[in-house]
Amino acid sequence: MKKNCLFCKKEFEVKPGDPQYRKLLANKAKSYVCKRCNQSLQTEASAATGLHPDQIDEHDKFLK
Ligand SMILES: [Zn+2]
């Protein structure tokens, strides 16, 4: 499926192997964050980003 990244607003093809794919499919995650933004998000994770803690956990798993 095609999704626009929440942060950089670029369009990405989200493949079934992507950790975020199933959530997006089930509509549990409303927004997609691309790999690059995921990484910059990690550095800002300790700051107040307004993101749900579960989302940050998901990004953690994604990077490991
Ligand atoms: Zn992005």
N, CA, C, O and the ligand as a Tripos MOL2 file, in Angstrom:
@<TRIPOS>MOLECULE
protein
  257   255    65     0     0
PROTEIN
NO_CHARGES

@<TRIPOS>ATOM
      1 N           0.8510   -1.1950    0.0000 N.3       1 MET1
      2 CA          0.0000    0.0000    0.0000 C.3       1 MET1
      3 C           0.8810    1.2370    0.0000 C.2       1 MET1
      4 O           2.0310    1.1960    0.4370 O.2       1 MET1
      5 N           0.3460    2.3020   -0.4790 N.am      2 LYS2
      6 CA          1.1150    3.5460   -0.4930 C.3       2 LYS2
      7 C           0.6830    4.4250    0.6590 C.2       2 LYS2
      8 O          -0.5020    4.6320    0.9200 O.2       2 LYS2
      9 N           1.7000    4.9330    1.3360 N.am      3 LYS3
     10 CA          1.4260    5.7810    2.4980 C.3       3 LYS3
     11 C           2.3750    6.9650    2.4760 C.2       3 LYS3
     12 O           3.5260    6.8610    2.0540 O.2       3 LYS3
     13 N           1.8620    8.0840    2.9400 N.am      4 ASN4
     14 CA          2.7320    9.2390    3.0940 C.3       4 ASN4
     15 C           3.2990    9.2520    4.4950 C.2       4 ASN4
     16 O           2.5800    9.0370    5.4710 O.2       4 ASN4
     17 N           4.5920    9.5030    4.5890 N.am      5 CYS5
     18 CA          5.2420    9.5770    5.8890 C.3       5 CYS5
     19 C           4.6800   10.7510    6.6770 C.2       5 CYS5
     20 O           4.4650   11.8420    6.1510 O.2       5 CYS5
     21 N           4.4520   10.4860    7.9500 N.am      6 LEU6
     22 CA          3.8810   11.4960    8.8350 C.3       6 LEU6
     23 C           4.7780   12.7280    8.9330 C.2       6 LEU6
     24 O           4.2910   13.8460    9.0970 O.2       6 LEU6
     25 N           6.0800   12.5190    8.8320 N.am      7 PHE7
     26 CA          7.0170   13.6160    9.0900 C.3       7 PHE7
     27 C           7.5400   14.2840    7.8250 C.2       7 PHE7
     28 O           7.4860   15.5080    7.7060 O.2       7 PHE7
     29 N           8.0410   13.5000    6.8880 N.am      8 CYS8
     30 CA          8.6350   14.1220    5.7000 C.3       8 CYS8
     31 C           7.6230   14.2630    4.5680 C.2       8 CYS8
     32 O           7.9020   14.9180    3.5640 O.2       8 CYS8
     33 N           6.4460   13.6530    4.7250 N.am      9 LYS9
     34 CA          5.3300   13.7840    3.7820 C.3       9 LYS9
     35 C           5.5950   13.1590    2.4170 C.2       9 LYS9
     36 O           4.8200   13.3440    1.4790 O.2       9 LYS9
     37 N           6.6830   12.4240    2.3160 N.am     10 LYS10
     38 CA          6.9550   11.7410    1.0560 C.3      10 LYS10
     39 C           6.1430   10.4550    0.9830 C.2      10 LYS10
     40 O           5.7470    9.8910    2.0040 O.2      10 LYS10
     41 N           5.9030   10.0040   -0.2430 N.am     11 GLU11
     42 CA          5.1170    8.7910   -0.4170 C.3      11 GLU11
     43 C           6.0240    7.5670   -0.4450 C.2      11 GLU11
     44 O           7.0570    7.5550   -1.1140 O.2      11 GLU11
     45 N           5.6160    6.5350    0.2990 N.am     12 PHE12
     46 CA          6.3870    5.2980    0.3490 C.3      12 PHE12
     47 C           5.4770    4.1210    0.0620 C.2      12 PHE12
     48 O           4.2890    4.1370    0.3850 O.2      12 PHE12
     49 N           6.0570    3.0960   -0.5550 N.am     13 GLU13
     50 CA          5.3300    1.8400   -0.7440 C.3      13 GLU13
     51 C           5.5970    0.9920    0.4860 C.2      13 GLU13
     52 O           6.7320    0.5800    0.7270 O.2      13 GLU13
     53 N           4.5460    0.7260    1.2730 N.am     14 VAL14
     54 CA          4.6980   -0.0950    2.4710 C.3      14 VAL14
     55 C           4.4660   -1.5490    2.0900 C.2      14 VAL14
     56 O           3.3710   -1.9250    1.6730 O.2      14 VAL14
     57 N           5.4910   -2.3520    2.2360 N.am     15 LYS15
     58 CA          5.4050   -3.7490    1.8230 C.3      15 LYS15
     59 C           4.9540   -4.6360    2.9870 C.2      15 LYS15
     60 O           5.1140   -4.2680    4.1510 O.2      15 LYS15
     61 N           4.3910   -5.8060    2.6680 N.am     16 PRO16
     62 CA          3.8940   -6.7160    3.7250 C.3      16 PRO16
     63 C           4.9610   -7.0700    4.7570 C.2      16 PRO16
     64 O           4.6180   -7.4080    5.8900 O.2      16 PRO16
     65 N           6.2230   -7.0050    4.4060 N.am     17 GLY17
     66 CA          7.2760   -7.3290    5.3570 C.3      17 GLY17
     67 C           7.5610   -6.1980    6.3260 C.2      17 GLY17
     68 O           8.2800   -6.3810    7.3090 O.2      17 GLY17
     69 N           7.0070   -5.0460    6.0550 N.am     18 ASP18
     70 CA          7.2430   -3.8930    6.9240 C.3      18 ASP18
     71 C           6.5080   -4.0780    8.2470 C.2      18 ASP18
     72 O           5.3270   -4.4240    8.2630 O.2      18 ASP18
     73 N           7.2150   -3.8440    9.3640 N.am     19 PRO19
     74 CA          6.5820   -4.0180   10.6880 C.3      19 PRO19
     75 C           5.3160   -3.1830   10.8520 C.2      19 PRO19
     76 O           4.4450   -3.5190   11.6540 O.2      19 PRO19
     77 N           5.2200   -2.1160   10.1060 N.am     20 GLN20
     78 CA          4.0560   -1.2420   10.2640 C.3      20 GLN20
     79 C           2.8920   -1.6600    9.3730 C.2      20 GLN20
     80 O           1.7760   -1.1620    9.5210 O.2      20 GLN20
     81 N           3.1580   -2.5700    8.4570 N.am     21 TYR21
     82 CA          2.1620   -2.9260    7.4450 C.3      21 TYR21
     83 C           0.8600   -3.4610    8.0550 C.2      21 TYR21
     84 O          -0.2360   -3.0110    7.7230 O.2      21 TYR21
     85 N           1.0190   -4.4430    8.9630 N.am     22 ARG22
     86 CA         -0.1810   -5.0800    9.5350 C.3      22 ARG22
     87 C          -1.0200   -4.0940   10.3230 C.2      22 ARG22
     88 O          -2.2500   -4.1260   10.2780 O.2      22 ARG22
     89 N          -0.3360   -3.2110   11.0470 N.am     23 LYS23
     90 CA         -1.0540   -2.2070   11.8290 C.3      23 LYS23
     91 C          -1.8240   -1.2650   10.9190 C.2      23 LYS23
     92 O          -2.9630   -0.8900   11.1950 O.2      23 LYS23
     93 N          -1.1690   -0.8960    9.8300 N.am     24 LEU24
     94 CA         -1.8200    0.0100    8.8900 C.3      24 LEU24
     95 C          -3.0180   -0.6780    8.2500 C.2      24 LEU24
     96 O          -4.0680   -0.0700    8.0420 O.2      24 LEU24
     97 N          -2.8400   -1.9400    7.9480 N.am     25 LEU25
     98 CA         -3.9010   -2.7310    7.3210 C.3      25 LEU25
     99 C          -5.0990   -2.8350    8.2590 C.2      25 LEU25
    100 O          -6.2510   -2.7430    7.8330 O.2      25 LEU25
    101 N          -4.8070   -3.0300    9.5440 N.am     26 ALA26
    102 CA         -5.8650   -3.1740   10.5300 C.3      26 ALA26
    103 C          -6.3620   -1.8240   11.0230 C.2      26 ALA26
    104 O          -7.2450   -1.7350   11.8760 O.2      26 ALA26
    105 N          -5.7710   -0.7790   10.4630 N.am     27 ASN27
    106 CA         -6.1480    0.5900   10.8190 C.3      27 ASN27
    107 C          -5.8330    0.9260   12.2770 C.2      27 ASN27
    108 O          -6.4150    1.8440   12.8540 O.2      27 ASN27
    109 N          -4.9070    0.1700   12.8600 N.am     28 LYS28
    110 CA         -4.5230    0.4630   14.2390 C.3      28 LYS28
    111 C          -3.5190    1.6050   14.2820 C.2      28 LYS28
    112 O          -3.4790    2.3830   15.2360 O.2      28 LYS28
    113 N          -2.7220    1.6900   13.2460 N.am     29 ALA29
    114 CA         -1.8090    2.8210   13.1240 C.3      29 ALA29
    115 C          -2.3420    3.7190   12.0200 C.2      29 ALA29
    116 O          -2.5370    3.2840   10.8850 O.2      29 ALA29
    117 N          -2.5670    4.9470   12.3590 N.am     30 LYS30
    118 CA         -3.1640    5.8490   11.3780 C.3      30 LYS30
    119 C          -2.1140    6.4660   10.4790 C.2      30 LYS30
    120 O          -2.4170    6.9180    9.3750 O.2      30 LYS30
    121 N          -0.8910    6.4830   10.9480 N.am     31 SER31
    122 CA          0.1200    7.1670   10.1470 C.3      31 SER31
    123 C           1.3660    6.3110    9.9770 C.2      31 SER31
    124 O           1.7440    5.5390   10.8580 O.2      31 SER31
    125 N           1.9740    6.4700    8.8450 N.am     32 TYR32
    126 CA          3.1930    5.7410    8.5310 C.3      32 TYR32
    127 C           4.3940    6.6470    8.7650 C.2      32 TYR32
    128 O           4.3510    7.8440    8.4790 O.2      32 TYR32
    129 N           5.4680    6.0560    9.2920 N.am     33 VAL33
    130 CA          6.7070    6.8040    9.4680 C.3      33 VAL33
    131 C           7.8110    6.0380    8.7450 C.2      33 VAL33
    132 O           8.0380    4.8620    9.0280 O.2      33 VAL33
    133 N           8.4850    6.6890    7.8260 N.am     34 CYS34
    134 CA          9.5070    6.0120    7.0350 C.3      34 CYS34
    135 C          10.7580    5.7300    7.8780 C.2      34 CYS34
    136 O          10.9250    6.2650    8.9740 O.2      34 CYS34
    137 N          11.6230    4.8800    7.3350 N.am     35 LYS35
    138 CA         12.8090    4.4610    8.0800 C.3      35 LYS35
    139 C          13.6600    5.6420    8.5290 C.2      35 LYS35
    140 O          14.1150    5.7040    9.6720 O.2      35 LYS35
    141 N          13.8630    6.5690    7.6120 N.am     36 ARG36
    142 CA         14.7210    7.7080    7.9330 C.3      36 ARG36
    143 C          14.1470    8.5200    9.0910 C.2      36 ARG36
    144 O          14.8620    8.9220   10.0090 O.2      36 ARG36
    145 N          12.8370    8.7480    9.0220 N.am     37 CYS37
    146 CA         12.2030    9.5180   10.0930 C.3      37 CYS37
    147 C          12.1560    8.7190   11.3850 C.2      37 CYS37
    148 O          12.2350    9.2880   12.4730 O.2      37 CYS37
    149 N          12.0270    7.3900   11.2700 N.am     38 ASN38
    150 CA         12.0870    6.5300   12.4420 C.3      38 ASN38
    151 C          13.3820    6.7580   13.2030 C.2      38 ASN38
    152 O          13.3940    6.8340   14.4320 O.2      38 ASN38
    153 N          14.4660    6.8650   12.4550 N.am     39 GLN39
    154 CA         15.7720    7.0230   13.0860 C.3      39 GLN39
    155 C          15.9070    8.3700   13.7750 C.2      39 GLN39
    156 O          16.4280    8.4600   14.8870 O.2      39 GLN39
    157 N          15.4380    9.4080   13.1110 N.am     40 SER40
    158 CA         15.5220   10.7160   13.7560 C.3      40 SER40
    159 C          14.5760   10.7800   14.9350 C.2      40 SER40
    160 O          14.7990   11.5180   15.8950 O.2      40 SER40
    161 N          13.5050    9.9860   14.8470 N.am     41 LEU41
    162 CA         12.5450    9.9180   15.9440 C.3      41 LEU41
    163 C          13.1950    9.3020   17.1810 C.2      41 LEU41
    164 O          12.9340    9.7280   18.3060 O.2      41 LEU41
    165 N          14.0320    8.3120   16.9660 N.am     42 GLN42
    166 CA         14.7260    7.6540   18.0660 C.3      42 GLN42
    167 C          15.4900    8.6640   18.9060 C.2      42 GLN42
    168 O          15.4660    8.6040   20.1360 O.2      42 GLN42
    169 N          16.1560    9.5750   18.2520 N.am     43 THR43
    170 CA         16.9620   10.5550   18.9740 C.3      43 THR43
    171 C          16.0900   11.5460   19.7280 C.2      43 THR43
    172 O          16.5260   12.1810   20.6880 O.2      43 THR43
    173 N          14.8490   11.6650   19.2720 N.am     44 GLU44
    174 CA         13.9470   12.6110   19.9170 C.3      44 GLU44
    175 C          12.9470   11.9160   20.8210 C.2      44 GLU44
    176 O          12.0540   12.5490   21.3850 O.2      44 GLU44
    177 N          13.1060   10.5970   20.9530 N.am     45 ALA45
    178 CA         12.1140    9.8140   21.6830 C.3      45 ALA45
    179 C          12.0080   10.2380   23.1350 C.2      45 ALA45
    180 O          10.9440   10.1190   23.7420 O.2      45 ALA45
    181 N          13.0910   10.7270   23.6910 N.am     46 SER46
    182 CA         13.0630   11.1270   25.0930 C.3      46 SER46
    183 C          12.3780   12.4820   25.2600 C.2      46 SER46
    184 O          11.8750   12.8090   26.3340 O.2      46 SER46
    185 N          12.3680   13.2580   24.1890 N.am     47 ALA47
    186 CA         11.6600   14.5380   24.2460 C.3      47 ALA47
    187 C          10.1710   14.2910   24.0830 C.2      47 ALA47
    188 O           9.7610   13.2140   23.6490 O.2      47 ALA47
    189 N           9.3810   15.2580   24.4190 N.am     48 ALA48
    190 CA          7.9370   15.0970   24.2800 C.3      48 ALA48
    191 C           7.5570   15.2320   22.8200 C.2      48 ALA48
    192 O           7.5650   16.3280   22.2600 O.2      48 ALA48
    193 N           7.2240   14.1050   22.2110 N.am     49 THR49
    194 CA          6.8840   14.1140   20.7920 C.3      49 THR49
    195 C           5.3840   14.0620   20.5790 C.2      49 THR49
    196 O           4.8920   14.3040   19.4760 O.2      49 THR49
    197 N           4.6630   13.7440   21.6410 N.am     50 GLY50
    198 CA          3.2240   13.6190   21.4830 C.3      50 GLY50
    199 C           2.8150   12.2590   20.9510 C.2      50 GLY50
    200 O           1.6310   11.9970   20.7370 O.2      50 GLY50
    201 N           3.8060   11.3880   20.7350 N.am     51 LEU51
    202 CA          3.4900   10.0520   20.2360 C.3      51 LEU51
    203 C           3.1310    9.1310   21.3880 C.2      51 LEU51
    204 O           3.6450    9.2620   22.5000 O.2      51 LEU51
    205 N           2.2470    8.2100   21.0980 N.am     52 HIS52
    206 CA          1.8860    7.2020   22.0750 C.3      52 HIS52
    207 C           3.0910    6.2980   22.3430 C.2      52 HIS52
    208 O           3.7920    5.9120   21.4080 O.2      52 HIS52
    209 N           3.3370    5.9560   23.6190 N.am     53 PRO53
    210 CA          4.4950    5.1070   23.9650 C.3      53 PRO53
    211 C           4.5610    3.8170   23.1550 C.2      53 PRO53
    212 O           5.6500    3.3440   22.8320 O.2      53 PRO53
    213 N           3.4090    3.2500   22.8270 N.am     54 ASP54
    214 CA          3.3730    2.0250   22.0170 C.3      54 ASP54
    215 C           4.0140    2.2450   20.6590 C.2      54 ASP54
    216 O           4.6800    1.3590   20.1230 O.2      54 ASP54
    217 N           3.8150    3.4010   20.1230 N.am     55 GLN55
    218 CA          4.3880    3.7150   18.8190 C.3      55 GLN55
    219 C           5.9060    3.7410   18.8890 C.2      55 GLN55
    220 O           6.5930    3.2510   17.9930 O.2      55 GLN55
    221 N           6.4170    4.3210   19.9670 N.am     56 ILE56
    222 CA          7.8650    4.3960   20.1320 C.3      56 ILE56
    223 C           8.4520    2.9940   20.2990 C.2      56 ILE56
    224 O           9.5230    2.6910   19.7750 O.2      56 ILE56
    225 N           7.7240    2.1340   21.0460 N.am     57 ASP57
    226 CA          8.1450    0.7390   21.1780 C.3      57 ASP57
    227 C           8.2610    0.0770   19.8120 C.2      57 ASP57
    228 O           9.2120   -0.6530   19.5330 O.2      57 ASP57
    229 N           7.2830    0.3470   18.9770 N.am     58 GLU58
    230 CA          7.2670   -0.2530   17.6490 C.3      58 GLU58
    231 C           8.4890    0.2210   16.8510 C.2      58 GLU58
    232 O           9.0950   -0.5630   16.1210 O.2      58 GLU58
    233 N           8.8350    1.4540   16.9850 N.am     59 HIS59
    234 CA          9.9990    1.9790   16.2670 C.3      59 HIS59
    235 C          11.2870    1.3310   16.7890 C.2      59 HIS59
    236 O          12.2220    1.0630   16.0350 O.2      59 HIS59
    237 N          11.3020    1.0930   18.0940 N.am     60 ASP60
    238 CA         12.4350    0.4110   18.6910 C.3      60 ASP60
    239 C          12.6600   -0.9410   18.0300 C.2      60 ASP60
    240 O          13.7690   -1.2730   17.6120 O.2      60 ASP60
    241 N          11.5810   -1.7100   17.9460 N.am     61 LYS61
    242 CA         11.6530   -3.0610   17.3610 C.3      61 LYS61
    243 C          12.0990   -2.9750   15.9140 C.2      61 LYS61
    244 O          12.8620   -3.8100   15.4290 O.2      61 LYS61
    245 N          11.6210   -1.9750   15.2540 N.am     62 PHE62
    246 CA         11.9030   -1.7930   13.8390 C.3      62 PHE62
    247 C          13.3970   -1.6000   13.5930 C.2      62 PHE62
    248 O          13.9330   -2.0420   12.5770 O.2      62 PHE62
    249 N          14.0400   -0.9540   14.5080 N.am     63 LEU63
    250 CA         15.4610   -0.6440   14.3190 C.3      63 LEU63
    251 C          16.3670   -1.7920   14.7280 C.2      63 LEU63
    252 O          17.5040   -1.8760   14.2630 O.2      63 LEU63
    253 N          15.8840   -2.6770   15.5890 N.am     64 LYS64
    254 CA         16.7470   -3.7390   16.0830 C.3      64 LYS64
    255 C          16.8360   -4.9290   15.1280 C.2      64 LYS64
    256 O          17.5320   -5.9030   15.4180 O.2      64 LYS64
    257 ZN          9.7600   10.2620    6.5300 Zn       65 ZN65
@<TRIPOS>BOND
     1     1     2 1
     2     2     3 1
     3     3     4 2
     4     3     5 am
     5     5     6 1
     6     6     7 1
     7     7     8 2
     8     7     9 am
     9     9    10 1
    10    10    11 1
    11    11    12 2
    12    11    13 am
    13    13    14 1
    14    14    15 1
    15    15    16 2
    16    15    17 am
    17    17    18 1
    18    18    19 1
    19    19    20 2
    20    19    21 am
    21    21    22 1
    22    22    23 1
    23    23    24 2
    24    23    25 am
    25    25    26 1
    26    26    27 1
    27    27    28 2
    28    27    29 am
    29    29    30 1
    30    30    31 1
    31    31    32 2
    32    31    33 am
    33    33    34 1
    34    34    35 1
    35    35    36 2
    36    35    37 am
    37    37    38 1
    38    38    39 1
    39    39    40 2
    40    39    41 am
    41    41    42 1
    42    42    43 1
    43    43    44 2
    44    43    45 am
    45    45    46 1
    46    46    47 1
    47    47    48 2
    48    47    49 am
    49    49    50 1
    50    50    51 1
    51    51    52 2
    52    51    53 am
    53    53    54 1
    54    54    55 1
    55    55    56 2
    56    55    57 am
    57    57    58 1
    58    58    59 1
    59    59    60 2
    60    59    61 am
    61    61    62 1
    62    62    63 1
    63    63    64 2
    64    63    65 am
    65    65    66 1
    66    66    67 1
    67    67    68 2
    68    67    69 am
    69    69    70 1
    70    70    71 1
    71    71    72 2
    72    71    73 am
    73    73    74 1
    74    74    75 1
    75    75    76 2
    76    75    77 am
    77    77    78 1
    78    78    79 1
    79    79    80 2
    80    79    81 am
    81    81    82 1
    82    82    83 1
    83    83    84 2
    84    83    85 am
    85    85    86 1
    86    86    87 1
    87    87    88 2
    88    87    89 am
    89    89    90 1
    90    90    91 1
    91    91    92 2
    92    91    93 am
    93    93    94 1
    94    94    95 1
    95    95    96 2
    96    95    97 am
    97    97    98 1
    98    98    99 1
    99    99   100 2
   100    99   101 am
   101   101   102 1
   102   102   103 1
   103   103   104 2
   104   103   105 am
   105   105   106 1
   106   106   107 1
   107   107   108 2
   108   107   109 am
   109   109   110 1
   110   110   111 1
   111   111   112 2
   112   111   113 am
   113   113   114 1
   114   114   115 1
   115   115   116 2
   116   115   117 am
   117   117   118 1
   118   118   119 1
   119   119   120 2
   120   119   121 am
   121   121   122 1
   122   122   123 1
   123   123   124 2
   124   123   125 am
   125   125   126 1
   126   126   127 1
   127   127   128 2
   128   127   129 am
   129   129   130 1
   130   130   131 1
   131   131   132 2
   132   131   133 am
   133   133   134 1
   134   134   135 1
   135   135   136 2
   136   135   137 am
   137   137   138 1
   138   138   139 1
   139   139   140 2
   140   139   141 am
   141   141   142 1
   142   142   143 1
   143   143   144 2
   144   143   145 am
   145   145   146 1
   146   146   147 1
   147   147   148 2
   148   147   149 am
   149   149   150 1
   150   150   151 1
   151   151   152 2
   152   151   153 am
   153   153   154 1
   154   154   155 1
   155   155   156 2
   156   155   157 am
   157   157   158 1
   158   158   159 1
   159   159   160 2
   160   159   161 am
   161   161   162 1
   162   162   163 1
   163   163   164 2
   164   163   165 am
   165   165   166 1
   166   166   167 1
   167   167   168 2
   168   167   169 am
   169   169   170 1
   170   170   171 1
   171   171   172 2
   172   171   173 am
   173   173   174 1
   174   174   175 1
   175   175   176 2
   176   175   177 am
   177   177   178 1
   178   178   179 1
   179   179   180 2
   180   179   181 am
   181   181   182 1
   182   182   183 1
   183   183   184 2
   184   183   185 am
   185   185   186 1
   186   186   187 1
   187   187   188 2
   188   187   189 am
   189   189   190 1
   190   190   191 1
   191   191   192 2
   192   191   193 am
   193   193   194 1
   194   194   195 1
   195   195   196 2
   196   195   197 am
   197   197   198 1
   198   198   199 1
   199   199   200 2
   200   199   201 am
   201   201   202 1
   202   202   203 1
   203   203   204 2
   204   203   205 am
   205   205   206 1
   206   206   207 1
   207   207   208 2
   208   207   209 am
   209   209   210 1
   210   210   211 1
   211   211   212 2
   212   211   213 am
   213   213   214 1
   214   214   215 1
   215   215   216 2
   216   215   217 am
   217   217   218 1
   218   218   219 1
   219   219   220 2
   220   219   221 am
   221   221   222 1
   222   222   223 1
   223   223   224 2
   224   223   225 am
   225   225   226 1
   226   226   227 1
   227   227   228 2
   228   227   229 am
   229   229   230 1
   230   230   231 1
   231   231   232 2
   232   231   233 am
   233   233   234 1
   234   234   235 1
   235   235   236 2
   236   235   237 am
   237   237   238 1
   238   238   239 1
   239   239   240 2
   240   239   241 am
   241   241   242 1
   242   242   243 1
   243   243   244 2
   244   243   245 am
   245   245   246 1
   246   246   247 1
   247   247   248 2
   248   247   249 am
   249   249   250 1
   250   250   251 1
   251   251   252 2
   252   251   253 am
   253   253   254 1
   254   254   255 1
   255   255   256 2
@<TRIPOS>SUBSTRUCTURE
     1 MET1         2 RESIDUE 1 A MET
     2 LYS2         6 RESIDUE 1 A LYS
     3 LYS3        10 RESIDUE 1 A LYS
     4 ASN4        14 RESIDUE 1 A ASN
     5 CYS5        18 RESIDUE 1 A CYS
     6 LEU6        22 RESIDUE 1 A LEU
     7 PHE7        26 RESIDUE 1 A PHE
     8 CYS8        30 RESIDUE 1 A CYS
     9 LYS9        34 RESIDUE 1 A LYS
    10 LYS10       38 RESIDUE 1 A LYS
    11 GLU11       42 RESIDUE 1 A GLU
    12 PHE12       46 RESIDUE 1 A PHE
    13 GLU13       50 RESIDUE 1 A GLU
    14 VAL14       54 RESIDUE 1 A VAL
    15 LYS15       58 RESIDUE 1 A LYS
    16 PRO16       62 RESIDUE 1 A PRO
    17 GLY17       66 RESIDUE 1 A GLY
    18 ASP18       70 RESIDUE 1 A ASP
    19 PRO19       74 RESIDUE 1 A PRO
    20 GLN20       78 RESIDUE 1 A GLN
    21 TYR21       82 RESIDUE 1 A TYR
    22 ARG22       86 RESIDUE 1 A ARG
    23 LYS23       90 RESIDUE 1 A LYS
    24 LEU24       94 RESIDUE 1 A LEU
    25 LEU25       98 RESIDUE 1 A LEU
    26 ALA26      102 RESIDUE 1 A ALA
    27 ASN27      106 RESIDUE 1 A ASN
    28 LYS28      110 RESIDUE 1 A LYS
    29 ALA29      114 RESIDUE 1 A ALA
    30 LYS30      118 RESIDUE 1 A LYS
    31 SER31      122 RESIDUE 1 A SER
    32 TYR32      126 RESIDUE 1 A TYR
    33 VAL33      130 RESIDUE 1 A VAL
    34 CYS34      134 RESIDUE 1 A CYS
    35 LYS35      138 RESIDUE 1 A LYS
    36 ARG36      142 RESIDUE 1 A ARG
    37 CYS37      146 RESIDUE 1 A CYS
    38 ASN38      150 RESIDUE 1 A ASN
    39 GLN39      154 RESIDUE 1 A GLN
    40 SER40      158 RESIDUE 1 A SER
    41 LEU41      162 RESIDUE 1 A LEU
    42 GLN42      166 RESIDUE 1 A GLN
    43 THR43      170 RESIDUE 1 A THR
    44 GLU44      174 RESIDUE 1 A GLU
    45 ALA45      178 RESIDUE 1 A ALA
    46 SER46      182 RESIDUE 1 A SER
    47 ALA47      186 RESIDUE 1 A ALA
    48 ALA48      190 RESIDUE 1 A ALA
    49 THR49      194 RESIDUE 1 A THR
    50 GLY50      198 RESIDUE 1 A GLY
    51 LEU51      202 RESIDUE 1 A LEU
    52 HIS52      206 RESIDUE 1 A HIS
    53 PRO53      210 RESIDUE 1 A PRO
    54 ASP54      214 RESIDUE 1 A ASP
    55 GLN55      218 RESIDUE 1 A GLN
    56 ILE56      222 RESIDUE 1 A ILE
    57 ASP57      226 RESIDUE 1 A ASP
    58 GLU58      230 RESIDUE 1 A GLU
    59 HIS59      234 RESIDUE 1 A HIS
    60 ASP60      238 RESIDUE 1 A ASP
    61 LYS61      242 RESIDUE 1 A LYS
    62 PHE62      246 RESIDUE 1 A PHE
    63 LEU63      250 RESIDUE 1 A LEU
    64 LYS64      254 RESIDUE 1 A LYS
    65 ZN65       257 GROUP 0 **** ****
